[in-house]
Amino acid sequence: MTATSSPPPRTRGARRARGPRVIAPLVSGQEIVLLAVIAVLWVVLGFATPAFLTAGSLRPLFIEVAPIALIGVGMTLVIVAAGIDVSVGSQMMVCGVITARLLVEAHVPLPLAALVSVLVGAVMGAVNGVLIAWGRVHAIIITFGTLNLFQFVGRQIFGSQTVNGIPATLDVFGRGEPGQTLGLPHSFLLTAVIAGVVWWYLRQTPGGRHFYAIGGDALAAELAGIRVRRRVLLAYVVTGALVGLAAIFTIAKGTTTLDQSIGAGEELAVIAAVIIGGTSIMGGRGSVLGTILGALLVQTVTSGVTQLGWPSNLSDLFVGVFVIVAVGTDLLRQRTRRAAR
């Protein structure tokens, strides 16, 4: 009877030779640069206007950052998958006016009103996602069309009036004591938690990595078995849902009156934050942490210009320069990689 032989030494050796799993760094070079730029700006602004580094100045800054960063988390998914959504400002108008009317006229509790806002945002995101994924029309064209469509809907709900008497229940996400824990605004803390979840999803799960594959080459991703349409739809639905929550944050930071200016220009601030954060406008590369830092940089510039007493349009100039530099750096990086192949 012949004894069963053990595995060949070469096979066992090959198994031992396998190195540890390679894990991407927690912080990329782009994010380190952003951290450094923000730190330098804070130091300079701290010397130029000492009030900038006080709690009374930093807390409103984080409150202003929260809606932009929150929508930016969803926009990161969209742009990583080689899409874009310029309708988020109009979506915010619709979610905002529906929420305000529910709170003021129907006396709906805040949790239920917030849930309705998130669901309405998700539905509008789904409209974008279906038209883009199954209609096979470029995202900029679809979302530019829905921008006008959602804006029309929002104005019809507003009518020709403002919504007055926003209740104090929204103070939990506002500027006062009820809206903070350990000195940090609840809106920003919730944004950080959601950003952490999406960061983990993109980094640690196969489904998250599919977004990068789609942004790199959608056809190749589809041939590899990735359900491209479903992932694209998911990106827009998540973005819409986050717009719904961001609308709550935006109403809470204002007065007791809501008008049709809510959401105006929000899409530009969000896209600027995502691009400055290092997400490639061509798709296939980006990070949620970079987006949060990009939003913080944008708001730091805006707050700094205001506190220094400079003309407000200078903040647009500085943000525009940051966007151009970020896009230029990304194009140079891609050109260098092509040349190295």
C-alpha positions as CSV (number, residue, x, y, z in Angstrom):
1,M,0.0,0.0,0.0
2,T,1.4,3.3,-1.1
3,A,1.5,6.1,1.5
4,T,0.0,9.4,0.7
5,S,2.7,11.9,-0.2
6,S,2.8,15.4,1.4
7,P,2.5,18.5,-0.7
8,P,5.6,19.3,-2.7
9,P,8.1,21.6,-0.9
10,R,7.8,24.2,-3.6
11,T,4.1,24.6,-3.1
12,R,4.5,25.1,0.6
13,G,7.4,27.4,0.0
14,A,5.2,29.4,-2.4
15,R,2.5,29.7,0.2
16,R,5.0,31.0,2.7
17,A,6.4,33.5,0.2
18,R,3.1,35.3,-0.1
19,G,3.5,38.7,1.4
20,P,1.0,40.5,3.6
21,R,-2.0,42.1,2.0
22,V,-1.2,45.5,0.6
23,I,-3.5,48.2,2.2
24,A,-3.8,51.7,0.7
25,P,-2.6,54.5,3.1
26,L,-5.2,56.1,5.3
27,V,-4.2,59.5,4.1
28,S,-3.1,60.3,0.5
29,G,-0.6,62.9,-0.6
30,Q,-3.3,65.2,-1.8
31,E,-5.1,65.1,1.6
32,I,-1.8,65.8,3.4
33,V,-1.3,68.9,1.2
34,L,-4.9,70.0,1.9
35,L,-4.3,69.6,5.7
36,A,-1.2,71.6,5.4
37,V,-2.9,74.4,3.4
38,I,-5.8,74.6,5.9
39,A,-3.4,74.6,8.8
40,V,-1.4,77.5,7.3
41,L,-4.6,79.4,6.5
42,W,-5.8,79.0,10.1
43,V,-2.5,80.2,11.5
44,V,-2.4,83.2,9.2
45,L,-6.0,84.1,9.8
46,G,-5.4,83.6,13.6
47,F,-2.7,86.2,13.5
48,A,-4.6,88.6,11.1
49,T,-7.9,88.4,13.1
50,P,-7.5,86.7,16.5
51,A,-11.3,86.2,16.7
52,F,-11.0,83.6,13.9
53,L,-9.6,80.8,16.2
54,T,-12.2,81.3,18.9
55,A,-15.2,78.9,19.4
56,G,-17.6,81.7,18.4
57,S,-16.0,81.8,15.0
58,L,-15.1,78.2,14.4
59,R,-18.5,76.8,15.4
60,P,-20.4,78.7,12.7
61,L,-17.6,77.7,10.2
62,F,-18.3,74.0,10.9
63,I,-22.1,74.7,10.6
64,E,-21.6,76.2,7.2
65,V,-19.3,73.3,6.1
66,A,-21.8,70.6,7.1
67,P,-24.3,70.8,4.2
68,I,-21.6,71.3,1.5
69,A,-19.5,68.4,2.9
70,L,-22.5,66.1,3.3
71,I,-23.7,66.6,-0.3
72,G,-20.0,66.3,-1.3
73,V,-19.9,62.8,0.1
74,G,-22.6,61.7,-2.4
75,M,-21.1,63.8,-5.2
76,T,-17.8,62.0,-4.6
77,L,-19.5,58.7,-5.5
78,V,-21.0,60.3,-8.6
79,I,-17.8,61.9,-9.9
80,V,-15.7,58.8,-9.0
81,A,-18.0,56.9,-11.3
82,A,-17.4,59.5,-14.0
83,G,-20.7,61.3,-13.6
84,I,-21.8,64.7,-12.2
85,D,-24.9,66.2,-10.7
86,V,-25.5,70.0,-11.2
87,S,-29.1,69.7,-9.9
88,V,-28.4,69.3,-6.2
89,G,-29.1,73.0,-5.5
90,S,-32.6,72.7,-7.0
91,Q,-33.1,69.4,-5.1
92,M,-32.3,71.2,-1.9
93,M,-34.9,73.9,-2.7
94,V,-37.6,71.2,-3.1
95,C,-36.6,69.3,0.0
96,G,-36.3,72.5,2.0
97,V,-39.7,73.9,1.1
98,I,-41.4,70.5,1.7
99,T,-39.8,70.2,5.1
100,A,-40.6,73.7,6.1
101,R,-44.3,73.4,5.1
102,L,-44.5,70.1,6.9
103,L,-43.1,71.6,10.1
104,V,-45.0,74.9,9.9
105,E,-48.4,74.0,8.4
106,A,-48.9,70.3,9.2
107,H,-47.0,70.4,12.5
108,V,-45.2,67.2,11.6
109,P,-42.5,66.1,14.2
110,L,-38.9,66.9,13.1
111,P,-37.8,63.2,12.7
112,L,-40.7,62.5,10.4
113,A,-40.2,65.7,8.4
114,A,-36.5,64.8,8.1
115,L,-37.3,61.3,6.9
116,V,-39.7,62.8,4.2
117,S,-37.0,65.2,3.1
118,V,-34.5,62.4,2.7
119,L,-37.0,60.2,0.8
120,V,-37.9,63.1,-1.5
121,G,-34.2,63.8,-2.2
122,A,-33.7,60.1,-2.9
123,V,-36.6,60.0,-5.4
124,M,-35.1,63.0,-7.3
125,G,-31.8,61.3,-7.2
126,A,-33.4,58.2,-8.6
127,V,-34.9,60.3,-11.5
128,N,-31.4,61.4,-12.4
129,G,-29.9,58.0,-12.0
130,V,-32.5,56.2,-14.1
131,L,-32.3,58.7,-17.0
132,I,-28.5,58.6,-16.9
133,A,-27.9,54.9,-16.5
134,W,-30.7,53.6,-18.7
135,G,-31.1,56.6,-21.1
136,R,-27.3,56.6,-21.8
137,V,-27.3,60.4,-22.0
138,H,-24.4,62.3,-20.5
139,A,-24.9,63.2,-16.9
140,I,-24.3,67.0,-17.4
141,I,-27.1,67.1,-19.9
142,I,-29.6,65.2,-17.8
143,T,-28.9,67.0,-14.5
144,F,-28.9,70.4,-16.2
145,G,-32.4,69.5,-17.4
146,T,-33.6,68.2,-14.0
147,L,-32.0,71.3,-12.4
148,N,-34.6,73.4,-14.2
149,L,-37.4,70.8,-13.6
150,F,-36.8,70.6,-9.9
151,Q,-36.4,74.3,-9.6
152,F,-39.9,74.7,-11.2
153,V,-41.3,72.2,-8.8
154,G,-39.8,74.0,-5.8
155,R,-41.1,77.4,-6.9
156,Q,-44.6,75.9,-7.4
157,I,-44.6,74.6,-3.8
158,F,-43.3,77.9,-2.5
159,G,-45.9,79.8,-4.5
160,S,-45.1,83.5,-4.4
161,Q,-44.6,83.5,-0.6
162,T,-42.0,82.7,1.9
163,V,-42.5,80.0,4.6
164,N,-42.6,81.8,8.0
165,G,-42.5,80.6,11.6
166,I,-39.9,77.8,11.3
167,P,-40.2,76.0,14.7
168,A,-37.5,75.8,17.3
169,T,-37.3,72.0,17.0
170,L,-34.7,72.6,14.3
171,D,-32.3,74.1,16.9
172,V,-30.9,70.6,17.4
173,F,-29.0,71.2,14.2
174,G,-28.7,75.0,14.7
175,R,-26.2,77.4,16.2
176,G,-27.3,77.5,19.8
177,E,-26.5,75.3,22.8
178,P,-29.1,72.6,21.8
179,G,-27.3,72.2,18.5
180,Q,-23.9,71.1,19.8
181,T,-22.1,68.5,21.8
182,L,-18.6,69.1,23.3
183,G,-18.6,72.4,21.4
184,L,-19.1,70.7,17.9
185,P,-22.3,71.2,15.9
186,H,-24.5,68.2,15.6
187,S,-24.8,68.8,11.9
188,F,-21.0,68.5,11.4
189,L,-20.8,65.5,13.7
190,L,-23.5,63.7,11.8
191,T,-21.8,64.6,8.5
192,A,-18.5,63.2,9.9
193,V,-20.2,59.9,10.8
194,I,-21.9,59.5,7.4
195,A,-18.6,60.4,5.7
196,G,-16.8,57.8,7.7
197,V,-19.3,55.1,6.7
198,V,-19.0,56.0,3.0
199,W,-15.2,56.2,3.3
200,W,-15.2,52.7,4.7
201,Y,-17.6,51.4,2.0
202,L,-15.4,52.8,-0.8
203,R,-12.2,51.6,0.7
204,Q,-13.0,48.2,2.2
205,T,-15.9,46.6,0.1
206,P,-16.0,45.2,-3.4
207,G,-19.1,47.3,-4.1
208,G,-17.2,50.4,-3.2
209,R,-14.3,49.6,-5.4
210,H,-16.7,49.0,-8.3
211,F,-17.3,52.8,-8.5
212,Y,-13.6,53.3,-9.2
213,A,-13.7,50.6,-11.8
214,I,-16.7,52.2,-13.5
215,G,-15.0,55.6,-13.5
216,G,-11.9,54.1,-15.0
217,D,-13.6,52.3,-17.8
218,A,-17.3,51.6,-17.7
219,L,-17.3,49.2,-20.6
220,A,-14.5,47.1,-19.1
221,A,-16.2,47.1,-15.7
222,E,-19.4,45.8,-17.4
223,L,-17.5,43.1,-19.2
224,A,-15.9,42.2,-15.8
225,G,-19.4,41.5,-14.4
226,I,-20.0,44.7,-12.5
227,R,-23.6,45.9,-12.7
228,V,-22.8,49.4,-13.9
229,R,-26.3,50.7,-14.2
230,R,-27.2,49.7,-10.6
231,R,-24.0,51.3,-9.2
232,V,-24.7,54.5,-11.2
233,L,-28.3,54.6,-9.9
234,L,-27.1,54.0,-6.4
235,A,-24.7,56.9,-6.6
236,Y,-27.4,59.4,-7.6
237,V,-29.9,58.0,-5.1
238,V,-27.4,58.4,-2.2
239,T,-26.6,61.9,-3.3
240,G,-30.2,62.9,-3.4
241,A,-30.9,61.4,0.0
242,L,-27.9,63.4,1.4
243,V,-29.3,66.5,-0.2
244,G,-32.5,65.9,1.7
245,L,-30.6,65.8,5.0
246,A,-28.4,68.7,4.0
247,A,-31.6,70.7,3.5
248,I,-32.5,70.2,7.1
249,F,-29.1,71.5,8.2
250,T,-29.5,74.5,5.9
251,I,-32.9,75.4,7.3
252,A,-31.6,75.0,10.8
253,K,-28.8,77.4,10.4
254,G,-31.0,80.2,9.1
255,T,-33.8,82.3,10.6
256,T,-37.5,81.4,11.1
257,T,-38.2,82.3,7.5
258,L,-37.4,80.3,4.4
259,D,-37.3,81.8,0.9
260,Q,-36.6,80.6,-2.6
261,S,-32.9,81.3,-2.3
262,I,-32.3,78.1,-0.5
263,G,-29.9,75.9,-2.5
264,A,-28.8,78.7,-4.8
265,G,-25.3,78.0,-6.0
266,E,-24.9,75.0,-3.7
267,E,-24.0,72.7,-6.7
268,L,-21.0,75.0,-7.5
269,A,-19.7,74.9,-3.9
270,V,-20.1,71.1,-3.7
271,I,-18.4,70.4,-7.0
272,A,-15.6,72.8,-6.0
273,A,-15.1,71.0,-2.7
274,V,-15.0,67.6,-4.3
275,I,-12.5,68.6,-7.0
276,I,-10.3,70.5,-4.6
277,G,-10.4,67.4,-2.4
278,G,-8.6,65.5,-5.1
279,T,-11.4,63.6,-6.9
280,S,-10.6,63.4,-10.6
281,I,-13.2,65.1,-12.7
282,M,-12.6,62.3,-15.3
283,G,-13.6,59.7,-12.8
284,G,-11.8,56.7,-11.3
285,R,-10.1,58.4,-8.5
286,G,-11.1,60.3,-5.4
287,S,-11.7,60.1,-1.6
288,V,-14.4,61.2,0.8
289,L,-11.8,62.5,3.3
290,G,-10.4,64.7,0.5
291,T,-13.9,66.1,-0.1
292,I,-14.4,66.9,3.6
293,L,-11.1,68.8,3.6
294,G,-12.0,70.5,0.3
295,A,-15.3,71.7,1.8
296,L,-13.4,72.9,4.9
297,L,-10.9,74.8,2.7
298,V,-13.7,76.5,0.7
299,Q,-15.5,77.6,3.8
300,T,-12.2,78.7,5.5
301,V,-11.5,81.0,2.6
302,T,-15.1,82.4,2.6
303,S,-15.0,83.0,6.4
304,G,-11.5,84.5,6.2
305,V,-12.4,86.9,3.5
306,T,-15.5,88.0,5.5
307,Q,-13.6,88.5,8.8
308,L,-10.8,90.4,7.1
309,G,-13.4,92.8,5.7
310,W,-12.4,92.1,2.0
311,P,-14.9,92.2,-0.8
312,S,-16.9,89.0,-0.8
313,N,-16.3,88.2,-4.4
314,L,-12.6,87.6,-3.6
315,S,-13.7,84.3,-2.0
316,D,-15.0,83.2,-5.4
317,L,-11.7,84.2,-7.0
318,F,-9.7,82.2,-4.5
319,V,-11.9,79.1,-4.8
320,G,-11.7,79.4,-8.6
321,V,-7.9,79.4,-8.4
322,F,-8.0,76.3,-6.1
323,V,-10.2,74.5,-8.6
324,I,-8.0,75.3,-11.5
325,V,-4.9,74.2,-9.6
326,A,-6.6,70.9,-8.6
327,V,-7.8,70.1,-12.1
328,G,-4.4,71.1,-13.6
329,T,-2.6,68.9,-11.1
330,D,-4.9,65.9,-11.9
331,L,-4.4,66.3,-15.6
332,L,-0.6,66.5,-15.2
333,R,-0.7,63.4,-13.0
334,Q,-2.7,61.5,-15.6
335,R,-0.3,62.6,-18.4
336,T,2.7,61.5,-16.3
337,R,1.1,58.1,-15.7
338,R,0.4,57.6,-19.5
339,A,4.0,58.6,-20.3
340,A,5.3,56.1,-17.8
341,R,3.5,53.2,-19.4
